[in-house]
Amino acid sequence: MKKYAGNRGEGAASGGAITEAGRTQIFEIDITSAANADVEVIATITDQPVLIKTIVLSANSKITTDLTSASIAGGAAYAVEFISAALGVLASIGEQNEQVASTAPARFQAGAEISINLDGTGATAVDLTATIEFESCVDGGYLV
C-alpha cells in the first residue's frame, strides 16, 4: 500500500500537511493487497483527535473476480462502519472509476485506526484507492 497525506505526496511528518483544527485535509492510500487479505490498517489518527467527514473507495482498474467485497471501519473493535460489505461488493467497485462512499461523520481519538476488510476467494491483487476527507478537532491531528 502507498500512502499520501495532506496534499497528495506531502506527508504530515515532513511538515507538508496543515493540521490546524477545522481545516479540511485529504488522506489517500492505494490498496494493492490480495483480494483475500482480510483486515488491514489503512490509516492511523495521530497526535490529536480528528473528525472523519467522508471516505470514498474507488477502483483504479478492473478489479479481479477474486474479490467478493471490501468494507471500511474505524475505531476499537471496528465500532464505526463507514462502508459495509454489502455496499462494497464487487458489482459496485469492479470496474475502473466505480466507487462507493460514506458521508457519515465520526470522531476518533489519537491512536485509533481505520481499516479495510478485503473479503475474497483468491490472492490476486486489487487496485483500489481510499480517499479520506477529515479535519483535526484540535490543532495537530492528522492521519498516517
C-alpha positions as CSV (number, residue, x, y, z in Angstrom):
1,M,0.0,0.0,0.0
2,K,1.2,3.5,-0.8
3,K,0.0,6.4,1.5
4,Y,-0.5,10.0,0.7
5,A,-1.2,12.6,3.4
6,G,-2.2,16.3,3.2
7,N,-2.0,17.3,-0.4
8,R,-1.2,14.2,-2.3
9,G,2.5,13.5,-1.8
10,E,3.1,15.9,1.1
11,G,3.4,14.0,4.4
12,A,2.4,15.4,7.7
13,A,5.5,14.1,9.3
14,S,7.6,16.3,6.9
15,G,5.6,19.3,7.8
16,G,3.6,19.2,4.5
17,A,0.1,18.9,5.9
18,I,-1.7,21.8,7.6
19,T,-3.1,20.3,10.8
20,E,-4.9,23.2,12.4
21,A,-8.3,22.5,13.8
22,G,-11.3,22.8,11.4
23,R,-9.2,22.8,8.3
24,T,-10.2,20.1,5.7
25,Q,-7.4,17.7,4.8
26,I,-7.3,14.7,2.4
27,F,-5.5,11.4,3.0
28,E,-5.2,8.9,0.2
29,I,-3.9,5.4,0.2
30,D,-3.6,3.0,-2.8
31,I,-4.7,-0.5,-1.9
32,T,-3.0,-3.3,-3.8
33,S,-3.3,-6.2,-1.4
34,A,-4.6,-9.6,-2.2
35,A,-8.3,-9.9,-2.7
36,N,-8.5,-12.2,0.3
37,A,-6.2,-10.2,2.6
38,D,-8.8,-9.8,5.4
39,V,-8.3,-6.8,7.7
40,E,-5.5,-4.3,7.1
41,V,-5.0,-0.8,8.7
42,I,-5.1,2.0,6.1
43,A,-4.8,5.0,8.4
44,T,-4.0,5.8,12.0
45,I,-5.1,9.0,13.7
46,T,-2.0,10.8,15.1
47,D,-1.3,13.3,17.8
48,Q,-4.9,14.8,18.3
49,P,-8.5,13.7,17.6
50,V,-9.9,14.1,14.1
51,L,-13.3,14.2,12.5
52,I,-13.7,11.8,9.6
53,K,-16.1,13.5,7.1
54,T,-16.1,11.3,4.0
55,I,-14.5,8.1,2.8
56,V,-14.5,7.2,-0.9
57,L,-13.4,3.8,-2.1
58,S,-12.7,3.7,-5.8
59,A,-11.4,1.2,-8.4
60,N,-8.3,2.3,-10.3
61,S,-8.8,-0.5,-12.9
62,K,-11.0,-3.6,-13.4
63,I,-10.9,-5.5,-10.1
64,T,-10.3,-9.2,-10.0
65,T,-13.2,-11.5,-9.6
66,D,-11.3,-13.0,-6.6
67,L,-12.7,-10.0,-4.6
68,T,-16.1,-10.6,-3.1
69,S,-16.4,-7.3,-1.1
70,A,-14.4,-4.5,0.6
71,S,-15.6,-2.8,3.7
72,I,-14.1,0.1,5.7
73,A,-14.5,0.6,9.5
74,G,-12.8,2.5,12.3
75,G,-12.2,2.6,16.0
76,A,-11.8,0.0,18.7
77,A,-13.3,-3.4,17.5
78,Y,-14.3,-1.6,14.2
79,A,-17.1,0.3,16.1
80,V,-17.9,2.6,13.2
81,E,-18.7,1.1,9.9
82,F,-18.1,3.6,7.0
83,I,-18.6,1.3,4.0
84,S,-20.3,-2.0,4.6
85,A,-19.5,-5.3,2.8
86,A,-23.0,-5.0,1.2
87,L,-22.2,-1.6,-0.2
88,G,-18.6,-2.5,-1.2
89,V,-19.5,-5.6,-3.3
90,L,-17.6,-6.4,-6.4
91,A,-20.6,-5.4,-8.5
92,S,-20.2,-1.8,-7.1
93,I,-16.4,-1.4,-7.4
94,G,-15.5,-4.0,-10.1
95,E,-14.8,-1.6,-13.0
96,Q,-12.4,1.3,-13.4
97,N,-13.7,4.5,-11.8
98,E,-16.6,2.8,-10.0
99,Q,-16.8,3.9,-6.4
100,V,-18.7,3.8,-3.1
101,A,-18.7,6.3,-0.3
102,S,-19.7,7.2,3.2
103,T,-20.6,10.7,4.3
104,A,-21.5,9.8,7.9
105,P,-19.1,11.7,10.1
106,A,-17.2,10.1,13.0
107,R,-14.8,11.5,15.6
108,F,-11.8,9.4,16.7
109,Q,-9.1,9.9,19.4
110,A,-5.4,9.9,18.5
111,G,-4.3,6.3,18.2
112,A,-7.5,5.0,16.6
113,E,-7.2,3.1,13.3
114,I,-9.3,2.9,10.1
115,S,-9.1,-0.5,8.4
116,I,-10.2,-2.1,5.2
117,N,-11.5,-5.7,5.2
118,L,-10.9,-7.4,1.8
119,D,-13.0,-10.5,1.5
120,G,-12.4,-12.8,-1.4
121,T,-11.7,-16.2,-2.8
122,G,-8.2,-15.7,-4.1
123,A,-4.9,-13.9,-3.7
124,T,-4.9,-11.8,-6.9
125,A,-4.1,-8.1,-6.1
126,V,-6.8,-5.5,-6.1
127,D,-6.3,-1.9,-7.4
128,L,-8.3,0.4,-5.2
129,T,-7.8,3.9,-3.7
130,A,-9.3,5.0,-0.4
131,T,-9.7,8.8,-0.1
132,I,-10.4,10.1,3.4
133,E,-11.6,13.7,4.0
134,F,-11.1,14.8,7.6
135,E,-10.3,17.7,9.8
136,S,-8.4,17.9,13.1
137,C,-10.6,18.6,16.1
138,V,-7.6,20.2,17.9
139,D,-4.6,21.7,16.3
140,G,-2.1,18.9,15.3
141,G,-4.3,16.0,14.4
142,Y,-3.7,14.1,11.1
143,L,-3.7,10.6,9.6
144,V,-0.7,8.4,8.7
